[in-house]
Amino acid sequence: MQKFQAFKLLFLCATLLASGTCAVAGGTVTGIPASAADNPRELWGAAMEEFYGSYDRKAKCWRGKSRDSEAVKLCMRPHKMQTVEQGGSTIYYLVFGGYAPGADGGHDNCHACSGRIGMVMLETGENGKMRLVARDSLGVAAGGWGDPPPEEAFELRRAGPADADIPNHVWVMETGYTGQGYTYISKVIYGAVGDRIEELADVPSGFDDQGNCDNGRNMMTEAPCSDFSAEISFRDMPGKPYSDAILTYSGSDKGKQINTTYNLPFDGQTMRYSVPDDLPGSE
């Protein structure tokens, strides 16, 4: 495990040095007992207290604040946990979900109200404690109607070779909204950049105007109706923090059948995926 941690730090710092974003601090030791790793309920409880604070029995959530300049007050709960064996270590990928209480302390659930998510990566550390590999601000705005995207919207994907000695899994979160008969879907990719979990891409991945169509025509524009979506995959590319992504679109766009593949190269300078400007639904 120590070898894994040291190799990971050297690799990430060497990769990120050119962009000036190497901020790995060696992995922060948390107050979470390593023994909690064997009990998901215990691990969730310890992680919630570690990153958000005490449990509020009335609100049925853990109260805390986001770790950014806004320091938004939060009401958060366990959302999704997955584990990956890599580099001789077990990495725990945790997603927290909740909301930012309104002015009255309640749960705002308007159409335009976002929920909140937090993401952390943990591994078994030394002295009987778990180590923090990376985290985000713990209060990222996401979702709608005051709630985060559902658990099934978070998919953990390997974005690199299976035998890599560093964590190369990313979250692909699907989100979107419907308004006036139009539905827009996006896939947002999150991954570790040093000791921070960052947004690596926000990709338009689906669209339909079926709620505004009649006899195959959009009632507002009179253009043929559209209904398409995209699947995402990742290449195996050694030597990069994350492999390039591949988007494959299928369906119909204004009456034209589409079955198109786009390459999203990972940029080692910006530490983001380069998203083409001409993706279906991006106009």
Backbone as CSV, one residue per row, in Angstrom:
resi,resn,N_x,N_y,N_z,CA_x,CA_y,CA_z,C_x,C_y,C_z
1,MET,0.825,-1.204,0.000,0.000,0.000,0.000,0.855,1.248,0.000
2,GLN,1.974,1.248,0.811,2.853,2.406,0.827,3.525,2.583,-0.531
3,LYS,3.912,1.460,-1.162,4.509,1.524,-2.484,3.520,2.108,-3.474
4,PHE,2.263,1.686,-3.374,1.210,2.196,-4.252,1.050,3.694,-4.083
5,GLN,1.025,4.149,-2.829,0.839,5.576,-2.562,2.011,6.387,-3.110
6,ALA,3.243,5.929,-2.867,4.410,6.669,-3.331,4.452,6.727,-4.852
7,PHE,4.176,5.612,-5.512,4.179,5.595,-6.967,3.117,6.522,-7.514
8,LYS,1.959,6.503,-6.889,0.863,7.363,-7.337,1.257,8.829,-7.252
9,LEU,1.880,9.220,-6.147,2.257,10.622,-5.965,3.296,11.040,-6.996
10,LEU,4.303,10.179,-7.214,5.341,10.515,-8.177,4.767,10.630,-9.578
11,PHE,3.892,9.707,-9.938,3.318,9.712,-11.281,2.454,10.941,-11.498
12,LEU,1.594,11.234,-10.549,0.702,12.375,-10.712,1.478,13.677,-10.730
13,CYS,2.461,13.826,-9.845,3.223,15.073,-9.819,4.019,15.248,-11.102
14,ALA,4.615,14.167,-11.602,5.363,14.276,-12.853,4.443,14.645,-13.997
15,THR,3.236,14.115,-13.979,2.283,14.385,-15.046,1.736,15.793,-14.970
16,LEU,1.483,16.262,-13.756,0.819,17.546,-13.581,1.777,18.720,-13.499
17,LEU,3.073,18.454,-13.360,4.019,19.537,-13.128,3.988,20.578,-14.237
18,ALA,3.860,20.111,-15.480,3.883,21.043,-16.607,2.727,22.023,-16.560
19,SER,1.597,21.591,-16.012,0.435,22.476,-15.959,0.347,23.232,-14.652
20,GLY,1.294,22.982,-13.747,1.303,23.711,-12.483,0.196,23.316,-11.543
21,THR,-0.370,22.112,-11.737,-1.506,21.729,-10.913,-1.186,20.621,-9.934
22,CYS,0.066,20.272,-9.742,0.418,19.208,-8.813,0.258,19.704,-7.383
23,ALA,-0.746,19.187,-6.704,-1.019,19.659,-5.352,-1.192,18.497,-4.398
24,VAL,-0.622,17.340,-4.726,-0.770,16.173,-3.884,-0.016,16.371,-2.584
25,ALA,-0.709,16.160,-1.481,-0.104,16.410,-0.179,0.347,15.133,0.503
26,GLY,0.315,14.012,-0.213,0.799,12.776,0.369,-0.305,11.934,0.969
27,GLY,-1.548,12.372,0.840,-2.663,11.616,1.365,-2.917,11.958,2.813
28,THR,-4.033,12.593,3.095,-4.361,13.016,4.449,-4.935,11.858,5.247
29,VAL,-4.407,11.631,6.420,-4.952,10.598,7.299,-6.228,11.132,7.931
30,THR,-7.302,10.384,7.819,-8.597,10.801,8.363,-8.797,10.227,9.760
31,GLY,-9.917,10.559,10.355,-10.286,9.971,11.634,-11.132,8.727,11.481
32,ILE,-11.292,8.248,10.245,-12.130,7.080,9.969,-11.352,5.807,10.290
33,PRO,-11.839,4.959,11.191,-11.123,3.725,11.523,-10.988,2.822,10.304
34,ALA,-9.812,2.247,10.116,-9.613,1.334,8.995,-10.530,0.125,9.102
35,SER,-10.894,-0.247,10.326,-11.786,-1.391,10.528,-13.170,-1.156,9.943
36,ALA,-13.536,0.122,9.741,-14.856,0.441,9.187,-14.986,-0.033,7.750
37,ALA,-13.853,-0.272,7.085,-13.886,-0.708,5.692,-14.602,-2.040,5.530
38,ASP,-14.670,-2.827,6.606,-15.322,-4.135,6.541,-16.818,-4.055,6.796
39,ASN,-17.313,-2.875,7.134,-18.729,-2.710,7.465,-19.251,-1.451,6.772
40,PRO,-19.958,-1.596,5.635,-20.411,-0.418,4.889,-21.190,0.584,5.726
41,ARG,-22.037,0.103,6.620,-22.816,1.028,7.439,-21.904,1.831,8.370
42,GLU,-20.941,1.156,8.964,-19.999,1.850,9.845,-19.140,2.834,9.056
43,LEU,-18.716,2.421,7.867,-17.899,3.304,7.031,-18.685,4.543,6.621
44,TRP,-19.941,4.360,6.235,-20.769,5.505,5.864,-20.905,6.478,7.033
45,GLY,-21.227,5.947,8.206,-21.416,6.814,9.366,-20.163,7.597,9.713
46,ALA,-19.011,6.911,9.690,-17.749,7.579,10.017,-17.378,8.602,8.953
47,ALA,-17.641,8.269,7.682,-17.315,9.196,6.594,-18.205,10.429,6.635
48,MET,-19.484,10.249,6.940,-20.389,11.398,7.019,-19.938,12.358,8.115
49,GLU,-19.561,11.825,9.262,-19.099,12.686,10.359,-17.757,13.335,10.026
50,GLU,-16.894,12.598,9.354,-15.579,13.126,8.994,-15.690,14.330,8.066
51,PHE,-16.578,14.242,7.086,-16.617,15.276,6.053,-17.742,16.298,6.224
52,TYR,-18.756,15.975,7.041,-19.875,16.910,7.179,-20.211,17.295,8.611
53,GLY,-19.941,16.447,9.563,-20.260,16.802,10.938,-21.298,15.884,11.545
54,SER,-22.008,16.392,12.529,-22.921,15.558,13.311,-24.244,15.314,12.590
55,TYR,-24.924,14.273,13.028,-26.211,13.877,12.453,-27.340,14.679,13.078
56,ASP,-28.229,15.195,12.244,-29.402,15.945,12.689,-30.604,15.004,12.626
57,ARG,-31.073,14.562,13.779,-32.162,13.590,13.812,-33.460,14.154,13.239
58,LYS,-33.691,15.431,13.428,-34.925,16.028,12.923,-34.923,16.080,11.395
59,ALA,-33.816,16.532,10.827,-33.722,16.635,9.367,-33.319,15.312,8.716
60,LYS,-32.862,14.348,9.528,-32.428,13.040,9.049,-31.290,13.166,8.034
61,CYS,-30.296,13.969,8.407,-29.136,14.146,7.541,-27.964,14.628,8.380
62,TRP,-26.797,14.634,7.773,-25.600,15.163,8.424,-25.425,16.616,7.996
63,ARG,-25.283,17.493,8.965,-25.166,18.924,8.691,-23.702,19.303,8.503
64,GLY,-23.430,20.093,7.488,-22.065,20.539,7.255,-22.030,21.717,6.315
65,LYS,-20.842,22.015,5.794,-20.661,23.098,4.837,-19.758,22.619,3.705
66,SER,-19.971,23.190,2.532,-19.094,22.882,1.410,-17.707,23.458,1.676
67,ARG,-16.682,22.804,1.121,-15.298,23.241,1.326,-14.836,24.113,0.155
68,ASP,-15.580,25.176,-0.094,-15.184,26.121,-1.128,-15.374,27.530,-0.600
69,SER,-15.184,28.520,-1.460,-15.249,29.912,-1.013,-16.635,30.306,-0.529
70,GLU,-17.675,29.619,-1.022,-19.036,29.962,-0.623,-19.401,29.391,0.741
71,ALA,-18.799,28.252,1.096,-19.092,27.580,2.367,-20.595,27.446,2.583
72,VAL,-21.267,26.833,1.603,-22.720,26.670,1.640,-23.107,25.660,2.713
73,LYS,-24.134,25.977,3.496,-24.641,25.031,4.484,-25.333,23.877,3.762
74,LEU,-25.131,22.664,4.290,-25.601,21.474,3.605,-26.327,20.523,4.541
75,CYS,-27.196,19.721,3.948,-27.884,18.627,4.631,-27.649,17.396,3.751
76,MET,-26.749,16.492,4.174,-26.250,15.444,3.287,-26.476,14.044,3.854
77,ARG,-26.538,13.073,2.923,-26.748,11.667,3.287,-25.865,10.775,2.406
78,PRO,-25.662,9.516,2.814,-24.964,8.570,1.945,-25.727,8.393,0.636
79,HIS,-24.993,8.266,-0.467,-25.655,8.151,-1.770,-25.218,6.885,-2.507
80,LYS,-23.904,6.735,-2.738,-23.433,5.539,-3.444,-21.979,5.258,-3.086
81,MET,-21.674,3.977,-2.856,-20.309,3.552,-2.541,-19.910,2.420,-3.478
82,GLN,-18.685,2.511,-4.016,-18.127,1.443,-4.831,-16.654,1.275,-4.476
83,THR,-16.124,0.091,-4.690,-14.720,-0.176,-4.380,-14.008,-0.716,-5.613
84,VAL,-12.721,-0.410,-5.693,-11.890,-0.877,-6.806,-10.568,-1.368,-6.239
85,GLU,-10.144,-2.560,-6.651,-8.824,-3.080,-6.299,-7.848,-2.636,-7.378
86,GLN,-6.843,-1.851,-6.991,-5.894,-1.350,-7.981,-4.566,-1.017,-7.319
87,GLY,-3.488,-1.385,-7.981,-2.159,-1.068,-7.478,-1.866,-1.674,-6.124
88,GLY,-2.479,-2.815,-5.812,-2.258,-3.459,-4.528,-3.013,-2.829,-3.386
89,SER,-3.969,-1.967,-3.688,-4.738,-1.293,-2.650,-6.210,-1.302,-3.027
90,THR,-7.070,-1.145,-2.028,-8.505,-1.010,-2.260,-8.883,0.456,-2.145
91,ILE,-9.474,0.996,-3.206,-9.917,2.383,-3.216,-11.429,2.398,-3.019
92,TYR,-11.883,3.216,-2.083,-13.309,3.365,-1.798,-13.793,4.672,-2.416
93,TYR,-14.723,4.558,-3.344,-15.285,5.720,-4.041,-16.659,6.008,-3.442
94,LEU,-16.771,7.122,-2.743,-18.012,7.478,-2.050,-18.638,8.720,-2.673
95,VAL,-19.944,8.658,-2.883,-20.717,9.818,-3.324,-21.738,10.142,-2.239
96,PHE,-21.753,11.397,-1.807,-22.746,11.884,-0.855,-23.791,12.690,-1.626
97,GLY,-25.022,12.681,-1.154,-26.075,13.441,-1.822,-26.945,14.165,-0.824
98,GLY,-27.476,15.308,-1.222,-28.347,16.068,-0.326,-28.754,17.383,-0.939
99,TYR,-28.855,18.395,-0.091,-29.324,19.695,-0.568,-28.787,20.804,0.321
100,ALA,-28.898,22.020,-0.176,-28.551,23.207,0.599,-29.849,23.793,1.141
101,PRO,-30.067,23.785,2.457,-31.315,24.302,3.024,-31.574,25.742,2.585
102,GLY,-32.863,26.062,2.397,-33.250,27.408,2.012,-33.164,28.377,3.170
103,ALA,-33.645,29.599,2.934,-33.568,30.653,3.949,-34.308,30.270,5.221
104,ASP,-35.366,29.459,5.070,-36.141,29.037,6.237,-35.612,27.746,6.844
105,GLY,-34.488,27.252,6.307,-33.903,26.019,6.815,-34.501,24.768,6.222
106,GLY,-35.491,24.937,5.337,-36.161,23.786,4.751,-35.542,23.346,3.437
107,HIS,-36.221,22.408,2.795,-35.745,21.804,1.550,-36.443,22.478,0.376
108,ASP,-35.728,23.362,-0.328,-36.284,24.006,-1.517,-36.346,22.983,-2.646
109,ASN,-37.524,22.806,-3.231,-37.667,21.800,-4.286,-38.300,22.379,-5.546
110,CYS,-37.887,23.591,-5.911,-38.389,24.204,-7.137,-37.733,23.542,-8.354
111,HIS,-38.290,23.776,-9.527,-37.784,23.171,-10.758,-36.325,23.529,-11.006
112,ALA,-35.958,24.765,-10.708,-34.595,25.231,-10.978,-33.644,25.029,-9.800
113,CYS,-34.124,24.435,-8.713,-33.282,24.242,-7.522,-32.411,22.989,-7.688
114,SER,-31.114,23.150,-7.569,-30.199,22.013,-7.673,-30.071,21.300,-6.336
115,GLY,-29.769,20.012,-6.399,-29.348,19.303,-5.211,-27.851,19.513,-5.029
116,ARG,-27.257,18.768,-4.127,-25.814,18.874,-3.877,-25.206,17.481,-3.810
117,ILE,-23.975,17.363,-4.297,-23.249,16.104,-4.196,-21.849,16.368,-3.640
118,GLY,-21.285,15.346,-3.027,-19.900,15.368,-2.587,-19.250,14.054,-2.984
119,MET,-17.969,14.074,-3.292,-17.262,12.876,-3.724,-15.925,12.770,-3.004
120,VAL,-15.606,11.578,-2.524,-14.305,11.341,-1.910,-13.773,9.987,-2.356
121,MET,-12.455,9.859,-2.325,-11.772,8.598,-2.564,-10.938,8.292,-1.330
122,LEU,-11.117,7.105,-0.766,-10.420,6.698,0.447,-9.661,5.403,0.206
123,GLU,-8.606,5.193,1.000,-7.935,3.901,1.031,-7.491,3.623,2.459
124,THR,-7.220,2.361,2.743,-6.757,1.999,4.072,-5.380,2.600,4.307
125,GLY,-5.233,3.368,5.387,-3.977,4.054,5.667,-3.196,3.390,6.776
126,GLU,-2.386,4.177,7.459,-1.547,3.661,8.529,-2.164,3.972,9.886
127,ASN,-1.626,3.327,10.914,-2.057,3.563,12.291,-3.551,3.334,12.484
128,GLY,-4.085,2.381,11.722,-5.481,2.009,11.911,-6.483,3.021,11.407
129,LYS,-6.069,3.957,10.573,-6.972,4.975,10.037,-6.992,4.909,8.509
130,MET,-8.083,5.409,7.931,-8.178,5.474,6.478,-7.549,6.766,5.980
131,ARG,-7.030,6.693,4.769,-6.352,7.830,4.157,-7.250,8.438,3.075
132,LEU,-7.287,9.764,3.036,-8.025,10.469,1.993,-7.143,10.584,0.755
133,VAL,-7.557,9.966,-0.334,-6.819,10.047,-1.593,-7.155,11.350,-2.315
134,ALA,-8.452,11.679,-2.404,-8.886,12.906,-3.079,-10.326,13.206,-2.683
135,ARG,-10.705,14.464,-2.812,-12.089,14.871,-2.559,-12.412,16.092,-3.408
136,ASP,-13.724,16.378,-3.535,-14.144,17.612,-4.192,-14.505,18.635,-3.126
137,SER,-15.315,19.622,-3.465,-15.690,20.654,-2.491,-16.728,20.155,-1.500
138,LEU,-17.249,18.942,-1.732,-18.234,18.281,-0.867,-19.617,18.914,-0.945
139,GLY,-19.811,19.859,-1.879,-21.127,20.479,-2.018,-21.386,20.975,-3.426
140,VAL,-21.056,20.161,-4.434,-21.222,20.559,-5.834,-22.705,20.567,-6.199
141,ALA,-23.154,21.633,-6.859,-24.546,21.720,-7.299,-24.789,20.739,-8.441
142,ALA,-25.841,19.920,-8.309,-26.168,18.940,-9.345,-27.604,18.479,-9.152
143,GLY,-28.244,18.091,-10.248,-29.609,17.593,-10.163,-30.644,18.688,-10.315
144,GLY,-31.868,18.381,-9.919,-32.971,19.316,-10.042,-34.044,19.047,-9.016
145,TRP,-35.001,19.961,-8.924,-36.072,19.869,-7.935,-35.517,19.746,-6.520
146,GLY,-34.345,20.328,-6.291,-33.752,20.338,-4.960,-33.046,19.067,-4.559
147,ASP,-32.967,18.091,-5.455,-32.347,16.806,-5.134,-31.185,16.513,-6.076
148,PRO,-30.216,15.724,-5.631,-29.120,15.322,-6.519,-29.612,14.293,-7.524
149,PRO,-28.852,14.021,-8.581,-29.208,12.924,-9.476,-29.314,11.622,-8.685
150,PRO,-30.166,10.690,-9.114,-30.345,9.445,-8.359,-29.083,8.592,-8.345
151,GLU,-29.062,7.643,-7.444,-27.889,6.775,-7.276,-27.454,6.140,-8.590
152,GLU,-28.434,5.683,-9.388,-28.089,4.992,-10.631,-27.497,5.925,-11.689
153,ALA,-27.551,7.241,-11.456,-26.968,8.194,-12.411,-25.452,8.249,-12.304
154,PHE,-24.883,7.660,-11.250,-23.434,7.687,-11.035,-22.833,6.336,-11.419
155,GLU,-22.044,6.343,-12.463,-21.413,5.117,-12.940,-19.901,5.257,-12.819
156,LEU,-19.269,4.317,-12.130,-17.817,4.334,-11.978,-17.203,3.583,-13.151
157,ARG,-16.337,4.263,-13.900,-15.764,3.673,-15.112,-14.241,3.709,-15.056
158,ARG,-13.627,2.671,-15.586,-12.171,2.651,-15.696,-11.766,3.446,-16.926
159,ALA,-10.940,4.476,-16.732,-10.518,5.348,-17.831,-9.027,5.183,-18.083
160,GLY,-8.609,3.934,-18.262,-7.204,3.645,-18.499,-6.950,2.155,-18.414
161,PRO,-5.694,1.726,-18.565,-5.362,0.303,-18.535,-5.734,-0.353,-17.203
162,ALA,-6.150,-1.610,-17.269,-6.560,-2.327,-16.058,-5.397,-2.563,-15.114
163,ASP,-4.169,-2.638,-15.647,-3.013,-2.931,-14.798,-2.282,-1.673,-14.342
164,ALA,-2.917,-0.508,-14.465,-2.275,0.736,-14.029,-2.042,0.711,-12.526
165,ASP,-0.957,1.350,-12.087,-0.611,1.381,-10.672,-1.160,2.607,-9.953
166,ILE,-1.944,3.418,-10.635,-2.554,4.591,-10.010,-4.059,4.532,-10.225
167,PRO,-4.848,5.196,-9.381,-6.303,5.206,-9.579,-6.652,5.872,-10.905
168,ASN,-7.321,5.147,-11.786,-7.709,5.735,-13.065,-9.190,5.518,-13.359
169,HIS,-9.973,5.396,-12.300,-11.419,5.313,-12.460,-12.029,6.708,-12.329
170,VAL,-13.091,6.920,-13.067,-13.800,8.198,-13.025,-15.283,7.929,-12.805
171,TRP,-15.958,8.929,-12.262,-17.413,8.878,-12.216,-17.962,9.487,-13.500
172,VAL,-18.926,8.825,-14.113,-19.697,9.416,-15.203,-21.105,9.623,-14.667
173,MET,-21.463,10.877,-14.451,-22.767,11.224,-13.880,-23.693,11.704,-14.990
174,GLU,-24.850,11.085,-15.089,-25.838,11.525,-16.077,-26.835,12.460,-15.412
175,THR,-27.066,13.579,-16.044,-27.998,14.560,-15.505,-28.712,15.248,-16.656
176,GLY,-29.738,15.998,-16.358,-30.474,16.688,-17.410,-31.738,17.324,-16.880
177,TYR,-32.527,17.849,-17.791,-33.779,18.489,-17.399,-34.735,18.503,-18.585
178,THR,-36.013,18.668,-18.279,-37.058,18.781,-19.294,-37.812,20.078,-19.078
179,GLY,-38.020,20.811,-20.161,-38.766,22.063,-20.081,-39.444,22.361,-21.398
180,GLN,-40.737,22.680,-21.353,-41.517,23.045,-22.536,-41.427,21.989,-23.638
181,GLY,-41.408,20.726,-23.216,-41.402,19.632,-24.174,-40.044,19.210,-24.681
182,TYR,-38.971,19.866,-24.216,-37.619,19.536,-24.647,-36.859,18.888,-23.493
183,THR,-36.149,17.798,-23.774,-35.328,17.117,-22.774,-33.864,17.171,-23.195
184,TYR,-33.018,17.631,-22.276,-31.582,17.739,-22.524,-30.848,16.853,-21.513
185,ILE,-29.948,16.012,-21.998,-29.185,15.104,-21.143,-27.694,15.377,-21.315
186,SER,-26.962,15.338,-20.210,-25.509,15.500,-20.246,-24.849,14.395,-19.438
187,LYS,-23.625,14.071,-19.817,-22.776,13.189,-19.021,-21.620,14.033,-18.492
188,VAL,-21.479,14.062,-17.174,-20.422,14.833,-16.535,-19.393,13.854,-15.983
189,ILE,-18.128,14.045,-16.344,-17.054,13.154,-15.917,-16.287,13.808,-14.775
190,TYR,-16.141,13.078,-13.663,-15.375,13.551,-12.511,-14.231,12.582,-12.241
191,GLY,-13.060,13.120,-11.934,-11.925,12.271,-11.598,-10.916,13.012,-10.749
192,ALA,-9.977,12.266,-10.174,-8.967,12.859,-9.300,-7.894,13.561,-10.120
193,VAL,-7.591,14.785,-9.731,-6.465,15.553,-10.268,-5.621,15.930,-9.059
194,GLY,-4.536,15.208,-8.845,-3.815,15.370,-7.593,-4.695,14.896,-6.444
195,ASP,-4.845,15.729,-5.418,-5.668,15.347,-4.273,-7.057,15.966,-4.336
196,ARG,-7.435,16.451,-5.521,-8.759,17.043,-5.702,-9.540,16.249,-6.741
197,ILE,-10.834,16.100,-6.516,-11.719,15.529,-7.522,-12.315,16.685,-8.306
198,GLU,-12.077,16.689,-9.607,-12.473,17.801,-10.460,-13.400,17.329,-11.577
199,GLU,-14.158,18.282,-12.115,-14.937,17.997,-13.313,-13.978,17.939,-14.494
200,LEU,-13.980,16.818,-15.209,-13.089,16.627,-16.348,-13.774,16.909,-17.676
201,ALA,-15.105,16.863,-17.703,-15.858,17.160,-18.925,-17.342,17.228,-18.602
202,ASP,-18.046,18.038,-19.371,-19.511,18.107,-19.329,-19.969,17.990,-20.776
203,VAL,-20.523,16.823,-21.119,-20.758,16.483,-22.517,-22.251,16.357,-22.807
204,PRO,-22.788,17.104,-23.794,-24.182,16.894,-24.194,-24.334,15.496,-24.779
205,SER,-25.186,14.672,-24.177,-25.238,13.265,-24.570,-26.632,12.786,-24.933
206,GLY,-27.598,13.681,-24.981,-28.931,13.250,-25.359,-29.877,14.421,-25.515
207,PHE,-30.860,14.251,-26.388,-31.852,15.305,-26.606,-33.091,14.686,-27.235
208,ASP,-34.246,15.177,-26.834,-35.459,14.880,-27.589,-36.460,16.010,-27.392
209,ASP,-37.289,16.202,-28.396,-38.350,17.214,-28.327,-39.719,16.560,-28.461
210,GLN,-39.806,15.315,-27.976,-41.025,14.533,-28.148,-42.236,15.159,-27.463
211,GLY,-41.997,15.946,-26.431,-43.113,16.612,-25.757,-43.629,17.820,-26.503
212,ASN,-43.020,18.111,-27.635,-43.416,19.276,-28.427,-43.606,18.889,-29.889
213,CYS,-43.919,17.600,-30.118,-44.029,17.082,-31.476,-45.445,16.618,-31.789
214,ASP,-45.786,16.698,-33.050,-47.074,16.196,-33.532,-46.879,15.718,-34.964
215,ASN,-47.239,14.456,-35.206,-47.080,13.865,-36.541,-45.644,13.987,-37.060
216,GLY,-44.688,13.794,-36.148,-43.290,13.792,-36.548,-42.671,15.147,-36.760
217,ARG,-43.410,16.224,-36.430,-42.902,17.577,-36.613,-42.939,18.347,-35.303
218,ASN,-41.890,19.161,-35.089,-41.870,20.042,-33.931,-42.900,21.137,-34.145
219,MET,-43.813,21.284,-33.205,-44.911,22.232,-33.370,-44.452,23.680,-33.339
220,MET,-43.259,23.944,-32.792,-42.754,25.310,-32.727,-41.932,25.665,-33.968
221,THR,-41.059,24.749,-34.388,-40.145,25.048,-35.494,-40.568,24.416,-36.811
222,GLU,-41.489,23.438,-36.741,-41.946,22.674,-37.901,-40.851,21.789,-38.493
223,ALA,-39.709,21.696,-37.816,-38.641,20.795,-38.258,-38.980,19.366,-37.835
224,PRO,-38.407,18.361,-38.495,-38.614,16.986,-38.050,-38.170,16.825,-36.591
225,CYS,-38.838,15.951,-35.881,-38.533,15.756,-34.462,-37.173,15.069,-34.282
226,SER,-36.613,15.245,-33.091,-35.309,14.666,-32.762,-35.411,13.777,-31.531
227,ASP,-34.597,12.747,-31.515,-34.514,11.851,-30.355,-33.218,11.056,-30.484
228,PHE,-32.179,11.467,-29.751,-30.904,10.767,-29.849,-30.215,10.733,-28.494
229,SER,-29.252,9.826,-28.367,-28.485,9.685,-27.123,-27.090,9.188,-27.459
230,ALA,-26.204,9.261,-26.465,-24.812,8.851,-26.676,-24.354,7.930,-25.560
231,GLU,-23.504,6.977,-25.917,-22.828,6.113,-24.963,-21.362,6.522,-24.910
232,ILE,-20.758,6.370,-23.734,-19.367,6.775,-23.558,-18.512,5.562,-23.209
233,SER,-17.315,5.508,-23.768,-16.351,4.460,-23.444,-14.969,5.105,-23.377
234,PHE,-13.995,4.345,-22.909,-12.649,4.885,-22.734,-11.625,3.939,-23.353
235,ARG,-10.632,4.515,-24.011,-9.550,3.724,-24.595,-8.560,3.304,-23.498
236,ASP,-7.797,2.253,-23.761,-6.683,1.882,-22.885,-5.426,2.574,-23.408
237,MET,-4.972,3.611,-22.695,-3.835,4.403,-23.174,-2.824,4.581,-22.049
238,PRO,-1.783,3.746,-21.994,-0.753,3.891,-20.958,-0.043,5.239,-21.075
239,GLY,0.446,5.729,-19.929,1.245,6.943,-19.929,0.468,8.227,-19.780
240,LYS,-0.851,8.163,-19.672,-1.667,9.356,-19.482,-2.443,9.195,-18.179
241,PRO,-2.724,10.303,-17.475,-3.530,10.197,-16.252,-4.877,9.541,-16.530
242,TYR,-5.507,9.943,-17.634,-6.771,9.342,-18.059,-6.735,9.135,-19.566
243,SER,-7.352,8.060,-20.012,-7.393,7.767,-21.436,-8.418,8.635,-22.144
244,ASP,-8.264,8.739,-23.463,-9.245,9.471,-24.256,-10.604,8.794,-24.153
245,ALA,-11.646,9.596,-24.264,-13.015,9.087,-24.212,-13.579,8.991,-25.625
246,ILE,-14.517,8.084,-25.809,-15.183,7.899,-27.096,-16.683,8.048,-26.878
247,LEU,-17.307,8.910,-27.661,-18.749,9.107,-27.604,-19.374,8.550,-28.872
248,THR,-20.371,7.686,-28.726,-21.067,7.117,-29.872,-22.535,7.506,-29.803
249,TYR,-22.970,8.305,-30.773,-24.346,8.804,-30.813,-25.191,7.943,-31.742
250,SER,-26.450,7.757,-31.364,-27.404,7.061,-32.221,-28.778,7.690,-32.039
251,GLY,-29.612,7.543,-33.057,-30.962,8.108,-33.015,-31.195,9.007,-34.209
252,SER,-32.072,9.983,-34.051,-32.383,10.897,-35.150,-32.267,12.337,-34.684
253,ASP,-31.670,13.159,-35.532,-31.499,14.585,-35.265,-32.171,15.356,-36.394
254,LYS,-33.317,15.966,-36.071,-34.113,16.699,-37.068,-34.403,15.833,-38.289
255,GLY,-34.781,14.588,-38.022,-35.178,13.676,-39.086,-34.051,12.897,-39.724
256,LYS,-32.798,13.229,-39.434,-31.661,12.527,-40.007,-31.135,11.486,-39.025
257,GLN,-30.983,10.255,-39.500,-30.439,9.202,-38.653,-28.957,9.466,-38.396
258,ILE,-28.560,9.315,-37.143,-27.154,9.524,-36.801,-26.598,8.271,-36.125
259,ASN,-25.392,7.941,-36.484,-24.634,6.857,-35.846,-23.169,7.262,-35.956
260,THR,-22.798,8.219,-35.109,-21.520,8.905,-35.247,-20.683,8.746,-33.990
261,THR,-19.390,8.576,-34.179,-18.447,8.438,-33.068,-17.516,9.646,-33.020
262,TYR,-17.315,10.164,-31.822,-16.421,11.302,-31.611,-15.345,10.906,-30.605
263,ASN,-14.135,11.394,-30.836,-13.038,11.184,-29.897,-12.868,12.416,-29.025
264,LEU,-12.781,12.219,-27.713,-12.539,13.300,-26.767,-11.160,13.080,-26.157
265,PRO,-10.120,13.709,-26.697,-8.775,13.509,-26.145,-8.633,14.144,-24.773
266,PHE,-7.884,13.478,-23.903,-7.610,14.057,-22.589,-6.399,14.965,-22.705
267,ASP,-6.558,16.220,-22.276,-5.513,17.232,-22.379,-4.709,17.259,-21.081
268,GLY,-3.443,16.876,-21.152,-2.601,16.833,-19.962,-2.233,18.196,-19.421
269,GLN,-2.468,19.256,-20.187,-2.191,20.608,-19.711,-3.360,21.162,-18.903
270,THR,-4.556,21.074,-19.458,-5.739,21.596,-18.757,-6.315,20.581,-17.783
271,MET,-5.894,19.311,-17.925,-6.430,18.204,-17.125,-7.941,18.093,-17.299
272,ARG,-8.381,18.263,-18.543,-9.781,18.099,-18.907,-9.848,17.398,-20.264
273,TYR,-11.030,16.861,-20.553,-11.270,16.314,-21.881,-11.617,17.445,-22.841
274,SER,-11.080,17.373,-24.051,-11.391,18.358,-25.086,-12.684,17.931,-25.776
275,VAL,-13.730,18.722,-25.604,-15.050,18.382,-26.131,-15.269,19.116,-27.451
276,PRO,-15.539,18.403,-28.551,-15.780,19.063,-29.838,-16.974,20.017,-29.768
277,ASP,-16.916,21.059,-30.588,-17.997,22.043,-30.607,-19.195,21.585,-31.425
278,ASP,-19.017,20.547,-32.251,-20.076,20.163,-33.184,-20.813,18.894,-32.772
279,LEU,-20.818,18.570,-31.477,-21.555,17.392,-31.026,-23.050,17.590,-31.247
280,PRO,-23.782,16.525,-31.573,-25.235,16.648,-31.667,-25.815,17.203,-30.367
281,GLY,-26.687,18.176,-30.482,-27.313,18.763,-29.299,-26.515,19.856,-28.646
282,SER,-25.340,20.194,-29.193,-24.507,21.218,-28.563,-24.820,22.620,-29.053
283,GLU,-25.667,22.720,-30.103,-25.981,24.052,-30.607,-26.993,24.751,-29.714
